[in-house]
């Protein structure tokens, strides 16, 4: 399959809105049927972007649900409730799981999730974050074993995403290069080859950046935004 054919197929997938300024550079939003990654330093706003995406999804797709899986710290439930307070009737559309154990994660992803997707209609799955998924096994696995596990994991979720027309969003940490001290997504090059699109969230002073790093369908662009009490808004000069 060549790039043009792939782009024609991807263009048929639905897109999920975040906020207008993000929609503009993403050509409509995050796509369903593919794997997208969101990465950045701690405190840059990744989780707020995820919460905003979850809320917009259940508002715009009223018959669908969303799944948020945390592998490290739990979702800030109070903050999420604060953002969703105007839509209390939609609380039951959000399934929030805290799976801080590799065994629990595998059981949920490979056994429970496929059944759940057959029973109910979903539009979005967020895994926050993918880095800690392998944390327990880092000391006992070699690079080839870790790559094999991640490949199986990503292929499984891609099949589910395509079958059920769902957007899958991974949140990833960053690591500093020993050569130039720049920050790069964790898990390395092999993992980068397993995702379809990659978005960076970066904070410089009071300004936050939403930047497209990998995409076959849109230009590698960026936008600025702010996080306020009531949600995410475009940066105003």
Beta strands, then each sheet from edge to edge (+ up, - down):
strand 1: 15-16
strand 2: 30-31
strand 3: 35-39
strand 4: 65-70
strand 5: 94-98
strand 6: 122-128
strand 7: 167-172
strand 8: 174-176
strand 9: 183-185
strand 10: 197-204
strand 11: 207-214
strand 12: 222-228
strand 13: 231-234
sheet 1: 1+ 2-
sheet 2: 5+ 4+ 6+ 7+ 3+ 10+ 11- 12+ 13-
sheet 3: 8+ 9-
end
